[in-house]
Every structure is written in C-alpha cells, then in structure tokens.
Amino acid sequence: MAVPDISFIVPAHNEAQLLGQTLTALHVAARAAEVSYEIVVADDASTDRTSAIASAHGATVVRVAHRQIALTRNAGASVARGTLLVFVDADTIVPAETLRATLTVWRAGAIGGGASVHLNGRLPWSARLALHPFRFGMRVARLAAGCYVFCTRQAFDAVGGFDARLFAGEELAFSRSLWTQGRFIVLRERVVSSGRKLRTHSAWEVFTLVLSSVIRGPAVVRSRKHLDLWYGDRRHDPDAA
C-alpha cells in the first residue's frame, strides 16, 4: 500500500455534532490540493456517534479511553502512515488555501508549524478583543494552536510525540520541542475553529483558569482536576451547527 503524503489526525470525544463537517472539509481541501491523504480519528471514550460518523466519512478509527488529549493525539499518530502529520481538532474547518500553504512550506523544508486561528459564531467582547493579539503573539512566538498543528513524521518521532504528562497546553510544549528539529512556521492562513468554549463558559471561568495556571504553575495542566474548560461536561451551544 502506497504511503500517503498526509495523515490528518483528529482527536475526538463526543464530537458527533461537529465532526462530520470537519471531515468533509478535510476531504475537500486535500482533493483541491491534489495530495494523497488519509484521515485517522482517535475516538477517546465517546458515548455518542463519533466513531460511526468517522467511519461514514472514510476515516480510520482508533478507539482509546484516555480522556487526555496528548495521549489521544499520540494514539492517532501511532497508526498514521503519512509523511506529514496534520493534527486537526474535531471542531475545526481547514480551508484548501491553508492546506496548500502547509504543503508549500513543508516542501520548502519546514518540519512543522501551525496556522492562524479564527473562531466562528457569536463571541463575547472580551474574546473578540483578545483574538488579534493572541494570533499575532502565537505567530511571532512560533507556537501552534492545538486545533491545527503539522509536522513531519520524522520530527514527530524524534521528539517523542506530545508530552503524555500534559492534559492541556500540550501543543505549546510540542511546538517548542519541534524547534530543535528544524524550521517551524506558523502560517498567516487561517483555520476556523468553534468558539463554543467562549460562548458556554463565562469570562470569569476563563479568568480563574488563567489565574490558577499562574499561581500553581505547570501542575495545573498535569491533571484534569482544574481543567473543566476542556474536560468538563459539554455545555449546550446554541450557535453550534
């Protein structure tokens, strides 16, 4: 069996509502870019139709029960066959132009990178105010947001994948690890991710999480205990597709 150019790796937990449109967009982008590809969905203990939807969209499904994003990303990568690994969150749309830009920098020698993150739907004013400096800061600092991270298989293996000790912020640690392997580029081209966390959680909840991280340091992201923003029960989002 021929090795695909790209493996899209999609970690998912109870993502039946949004996963289908994410996978459809990946098919469209890859076909437009005329690149060989596969899609791997790492289903982490879902109790809804996540796996069935993934299979219906032609994805290879890996079932795990980690409830930890770093381990789930690594589980998807463990079965991926592509030369380039592209990690995409289950609620994120990747436009064709972003995938083309990814392929361009990869073929020019970059070993990894990310993209500019935009959020869909209604957003609180505080989030709208913070997004532009956030995107600029991530690009300047060469840090990939977790909803879209790409790297070569060789670089992934060299750094040992995502840090299995982390329950959040794993993409930032992964970005820093990849710096040691070669050129890492955060693209100006965008991906569009769901803004549901910012619609279903108050500014106070987000602030207290940030404050806890400052006070307690790295210990915060080494347990699910204080990370309800990512691991708590999914709240209803009236803006979700």
Rosetta blueprint (number, residue, H / E / L):
1 M L
2 A L
3 V L
4 P L
5 D L
6 I E
7 S E
8 F E
9 I E
10 V E
11 P E
12 A E
13 H L
14 N L
15 E L
16 A L
17 Q L
18 L L
19 L H
20 G H
21 Q H
22 T H
23 L H
24 T H
25 A H
26 L H
27 H H
28 V H
29 A H
30 A H
31 R H
32 A H
33 A L
34 E L
35 V L
36 S L
37 Y E
38 E E
39 I E
40 V E
41 V E
42 A E
43 D E
44 D E
45 A L
46 S L
47 T L
48 D L
49 R L
50 T H
51 S H
52 A H
53 I H
54 A H
55 S H
56 A H
57 H L
58 G L
59 A L
60 T E
61 V E
62 V E
63 R E
64 V E
65 A L
66 H L
67 R L
68 Q L
69 I H
70 A H
71 L H
72 T H
73 R H
74 N H
75 A H
76 G H
77 A H
78 S H
79 V H
80 A L
81 R L
82 G L
83 T L
84 L E
85 L E
86 V E
87 F E
88 V E
89 D L
90 A L
91 D L
92 T E
93 I E
94 V L
95 P L
96 A H
97 E H
98 T H
99 L H
100 R H
101 A H
102 T H
103 L H
104 T H
105 V H
106 W H
107 R H
108 A L
109 G L
110 A L
111 I L
112 G E
113 G E
114 G E
115 A E
116 S E
117 V E
118 H E
119 L E
120 N L
121 G L
122 R L
123 L L
124 P L
125 W H
126 S H
127 A H
128 R H
129 L H
130 A H
131 L H
132 H H
133 P H
134 F H
135 R H
136 F H
137 G H
138 M H
139 R H
140 V H
141 A H
142 R L
143 L L
144 A L
145 A L
146 G L
147 C L
148 Y E
149 V E
150 F E
151 C E
152 T E
153 R H
154 Q H
155 A H
156 F H
157 D H
158 A H
159 V H
160 G L
161 G L
162 F L
163 D L
164 A L
165 R L
166 L L
167 F L
168 A L
169 G L
170 E H
171 E H
172 L H
173 A H
174 F H
175 S H
176 R H
177 S H
178 L H
179 W H
180 T H
181 Q H
182 G L
183 R L
184 F E
185 I E
186 V E
187 L E
188 R E
189 E E
190 R E
191 V E
192 V E
193 S E
194 S L
195 G L
196 R H
197 K H
198 L H
199 R H
200 T H
201 H L
202 S L
203 A H
204 W H
205 E H
206 V H
207 F H
208 T H
209 L H
210 V H
211 L H
212 S H
213 S H
214 V H
215 I H
216 R H
217 G H
218 P H
219 A H
220 V H
221 V H
222 R H
223 S L
224 R L
225 K L
226 H L
227 L L
228 D H
229 L H
230 W H
231 Y H
232 G L
233 D L
234 R L
235 R L
236 H L
237 D L
238 P L
239 D L
240 A L
241 A L
